[in-house]
Amino acid sequence: GGERRNGTSTDDLPLVPPCSPILPPSPLRRPILGLALLSHLSTSRISQFHTMLEELSTSSNEEDKDILNDVYIRWPVELERSLMEGSYTKAWRAKSRAPRKEYEVLAEGLMSTIR
């Protein structure tokens, strides 16, 4: 479960936060969603990882139309696939191709479990 602080839990938050009808789309939305996927993967919350992917793939939001092809989403998906296939060398090499520096931090924790 998620951390409890002030009576709330991270488990209570939606896996894919809705887009604001008022604010313009954030250019950081996809990198943050990818980090959330990677966080689920690196903390062995595989069911949340797959639930979040399902929510993204069935989103009716125009902004999410091609989201599964986005590099920030595709990278943790391909990493998970490599791990599930047992292709640990491929997963290890993927770390050097992280789309953002922030991804490397979470990936490093994940990679320490497969050494």
Wavefront OBJ file of the C-alpha trace (Angstrom):
o trace
v 0.000 0.000 0.000
v 0.846 3.642 -0.199
v 2.303 5.795 2.536
v -0.244 7.214 4.952
v 0.153 10.907 5.700
v -2.494 13.177 7.127
v -5.133 10.468 6.741
v -4.577 9.981 3.011
v -2.877 7.235 1.093
v -1.130 7.289 -2.257
v -3.345 4.277 -3.056
v -6.299 6.697 -3.032
v -4.871 8.701 -5.933
v -5.904 7.914 -9.503
v -3.224 6.046 -11.425
v -3.640 8.410 -14.353
v -4.561 11.876 -13.167
v -7.194 13.560 -15.314
v -6.231 16.482 -17.527
v -7.531 19.857 -16.537
v -10.236 21.300 -18.788
v -9.047 24.778 -17.766
v -5.247 24.604 -17.788
v -3.196 23.944 -20.920
v -1.573 20.504 -21.140
v 1.712 20.274 -19.258
v 4.792 19.448 -21.316
v 5.928 17.334 -18.347
v 2.807 15.156 -18.206
v 4.210 12.269 -20.231
v 7.631 12.234 -18.514
v 5.851 12.204 -15.144
v 3.496 9.412 -16.220
v 6.514 7.422 -17.416
v 8.222 7.988 -14.080
v 5.088 6.754 -12.332
v 5.182 3.589 -14.453
v 8.853 3.120 -13.650
v 8.152 3.707 -9.960
v 5.530 0.953 -9.981
v 7.983 -1.349 -11.728
v 10.912 -0.562 -9.415
v 8.801 -1.161 -6.296
v 7.340 -4.458 -7.568
v 3.834 -3.039 -7.953
v 3.321 -4.854 -11.228
v -0.477 -4.859 -11.040
v -0.501 -1.047 -10.689
v 1.948 -0.842 -13.600
v -0.387 -2.831 -15.842
v -3.509 -1.058 -14.587
v -1.939 2.299 -15.371
v -0.979 1.091 -18.862
v -4.541 -0.087 -19.428
v -5.926 3.272 -18.302
v -3.557 5.091 -20.645
v -4.417 2.852 -23.588
v -8.168 3.317 -23.123
v -8.078 7.043 -22.358
v -10.612 9.121 -24.265
v -8.459 12.203 -23.735
v -7.238 13.599 -27.061
v -3.852 14.359 -25.473
v -3.352 10.632 -24.767
v -4.164 9.481 -28.311
v -0.652 8.225 -29.132
v 0.698 8.017 -25.590
v 1.806 4.373 -25.741
v 4.212 5.293 -28.553
v 5.732 8.124 -26.539
v 9.374 7.541 -25.564
v 8.662 8.326 -21.901
v 5.969 5.654 -21.722
v 7.545 3.162 -24.106
v 10.865 3.036 -22.188
v 9.468 1.596 -18.917
v 7.186 -0.714 -20.930
v 10.135 -2.131 -22.885
v 12.160 -2.413 -19.676
v 9.356 -4.386 -18.025
v 9.096 -6.640 -21.076
v 12.833 -7.367 -20.958
v 12.632 -8.229 -17.272
v 9.608 -10.476 -17.721
v 11.353 -12.297 -20.594
v 14.427 -12.793 -18.422
v 16.522 -10.649 -20.777
v 18.454 -9.027 -17.956
v 21.363 -7.960 -20.148
v 18.920 -6.142 -22.425
v 17.304 -4.484 -19.387
v 20.705 -3.490 -18.024
v 21.680 -1.895 -21.359
v 18.363 -0.016 -21.521
v 19.372 1.926 -18.407
v 22.003 3.796 -20.423
v 19.285 4.875 -22.883
v 16.918 6.345 -20.273
v 14.936 9.210 -21.814
v 15.629 11.537 -18.850
v 18.124 11.664 -15.992
v 15.292 11.186 -13.481
v 14.569 7.757 -14.966
v 18.112 6.623 -14.227
v 17.596 7.015 -10.473
v 14.609 4.657 -10.389
v 16.199 2.332 -12.927
v 19.337 2.051 -10.792
v 17.278 0.764 -7.862
v 15.549 -1.712 -10.130
v 18.836 -2.862 -11.662
v 20.340 -3.491 -8.231
v 17.732 -6.216 -7.753
v 18.826 -8.094 -10.888
v 22.588 -8.010 -10.286
l 1 2 3 4 5 6 7 8 9 10 11 12 13 14 15 16 17 18 19 20 21 22 23 24 25 26 27 28 29 30 31 32 33 34 35 36 37 38 39 40 41 42 43 44 45 46 47 48 49 50 51 52 53 54 55 56 57 58 59 60 61 62 63 64 65 66 67 68 69 70 71 72 73 74 75 76 77 78 79 80 81 82 83 84 85 86 87 88 89 90 91 92 93 94 95 96 97 98 99 100 101 102 103 104 105 106 107 108 109 110 111 112 113 114 115
